[in-house]
Amino acid sequence: MIEVKNLCFSRKDGSQEHVILDQLNLSVATAQHLALLGDSGSGKTTFLHLLAGLLRTKSGTITVNDQILTHLNDHELALYRRRVGLVFQHYELLECLTVKQNILFQHKLNFPHQPADEFNQLVDVLGLSHRLNALPHQLSGGEQQRVSIARALLHQPRLVLADEPTGNLDLKRSYQVVELLTTLCRDRNINLIMVTHSHQLARYFEHVKTLKNGTLDQ
Ligand SMILES: Nc1ncnc2c1ncn2[C@@H]1O[C@H](COP(=O)(O)OP(=O)(O)OP(=O)(O)O)[C@@H](O)[C@H]1O
């Protein structure tokens, strides 16, 4: 469950204050999926970073599964971030690690005593079982994105934020990735928010909103 109330966010541009989000409100029910559209520069990535706890704001509130992010101290926010699954446009895999090591790396770092129960099932569903010893540069873009999805889901997050995950893929691979991402999240009752420029891909989502002039359409 996500509740965003009167969220404002600005950045300093020299001496000028550049307003990016302006009194933004959003309510996403538990396990709901949302596609986020909007022109380039409208603030989609900024909004995802605020939801991920990577940025802070002083104005407005963000509540995710009963945690009010604005009230968390730095340590609590770091713990919150560990529980969010992130998927990026450029995959952000570690080049020197194999597929298997990439998928397990953050899990081992953040949850060293928690077994990675879902590993086998995830790599199987994502079609990666035969690529576990490959290095990222030996994979196609679609395969790399599937690795990053496995990494994002391994620690069983309740929220996955995907920032243009198909931005580097052709249409066929984009559909595959979105189909897998939405199915995996639906099966696990995970809230998914995906930024995309594609109205076609947004059709996979039960809810679609557009960010414009710092706020979301109703
Ligand atoms: N680190 C930063 N410092 C200053 N301004 C920034 C920074 N990051 C983003 N911006 C500005 O904030 C605004 C919103 O950027 P953001 O990346 O959130 O937009 P977006 O909707 O995700 O764009 P795109 O679709 O092109 O990825 C833009 O005007 C951008 O130039």
The ligand as an SDF file (V2000), in Angstrom:
LIG
                    3D

 31 33  0  0  0  0  0  0  0  0999 V2000
   20.8500   15.3670  -10.1410 N   0  0  0  0  0  0  0  0  0  0  0  0
   20.1530   16.3550  -10.6940 C   0  0  0  0  0  0  0  0  0  0  0  0
   20.4910   17.6500  -10.5110 N   0  0  0  0  0  0  0  0  0  0  0  0
   19.7780   18.6450  -11.0490 C   0  0  0  0  0  0  0  0  0  0  0  0
   18.6610   18.4640  -11.7880 N   0  0  0  0  0  0  0  0  0  0  0  0
   18.2840   17.2120  -12.0080 C   0  0  0  0  0  0  0  0  0  0  0  0
   18.9890   16.0890  -11.4930 C   0  0  0  0  0  0  0  0  0  0  0  0
   18.3480   14.9520  -11.8720 N   0  0  0  0  0  0  0  0  0  0  0  0
   17.3010   15.3570  -12.6070 C   0  0  0  0  0  0  0  0  0  0  0  0
   17.2460   16.6900  -12.6960 N   0  0  0  0  0  0  0  0  0  0  0  0
   16.2330   17.4880  -13.3900 C   0  0  0  0  0  0  0  0  0  0  0  0
   14.9720   17.1600  -12.8190 O   0  0  0  0  0  0  0  0  0  0  0  0
   13.9590   17.1200  -13.8110 C   0  0  0  0  0  0  0  0  0  0  0  0
   13.2490   15.7780  -13.7440 C   0  0  0  0  0  0  0  0  0  0  0  0
   14.1970   14.7470  -14.0860 O   0  0  0  0  0  0  0  0  0  0  0  0
   13.7950   13.2170  -14.1210 P   0  0  0  0  0  0  0  0  0  0  0  0
   15.0350   12.4500  -14.4620 O   0  0  0  0  0  0  0  0  0  0  0  0
   13.1000   12.8830  -12.8680 O   0  0  0  0  0  0  0  0  0  0  0  0
   12.7500   13.1830  -15.3410 O   0  0  0  0  0  0  0  0  0  0  0  0
   12.1600   11.9480  -16.1470 P   0  0  0  0  0  0  0  0  0  0  0  0
   10.7020   12.2160  -16.3070 O   0  0  0  0  0  0  0  0  0  0  0  0
   12.5490   10.6770  -15.4810 O   0  0  0  0  0  0  0  0  0  0  0  0
   12.9200   12.0850  -17.5390 O   0  0  0  0  0  0  0  0  0  0  0  0
   13.2870   10.9810  -18.6620 P   0  0  0  0  0  0  0  0  0  0  0  0
   11.9690   10.4470  -19.1770 O   0  0  0  0  0  0  0  0  0  0  0  0
   14.0180   11.7720  -19.6940 O   0  0  0  0  0  0  0  0  0  0  0  0
   14.1340    9.9410  -18.0000 O   0  0  0  0  0  0  0  0  0  0  0  0
   14.6560   17.3960  -15.1490 C   0  0  0  0  0  0  0  0  0  0  0  0
   14.4540   18.7580  -15.4640 O   0  0  0  0  0  0  0  0  0  0  0  0
   16.0970   17.1240  -14.8690 C   0  0  0  0  0  0  0  0  0  0  0  0
   16.9250   17.9110  -15.6720 O   0  0  0  0  0  0  0  0  0  0  0  0
  1  2  1  0
  2  3  1  0
  2  7  2  0
  3  4  2  0
  4  5  1  0
  5  6  2  0
  6  7  1  0
  6 10  1  0
  7  8  1  0
  8  9  2  0
  9 10  1  0
 10 11  1  0
 11 12  1  0
 11 30  1  0
 12 13  1  0
 13 14  1  0
 13 28  1  0
 14 15  1  0
 15 16  1  0
 16 17  2  0
 16 18  1  0
 16 19  1  0
 19 20  1  0
 20 21  2  0
 20 22  1  0
 20 23  1  0
 23 24  1  0
 24 25  2  0
 24 26  1  0
 24 27  1  0
 28 29  1  0
 28 30  1  0
 30 31  1  0
M  END
$$$$
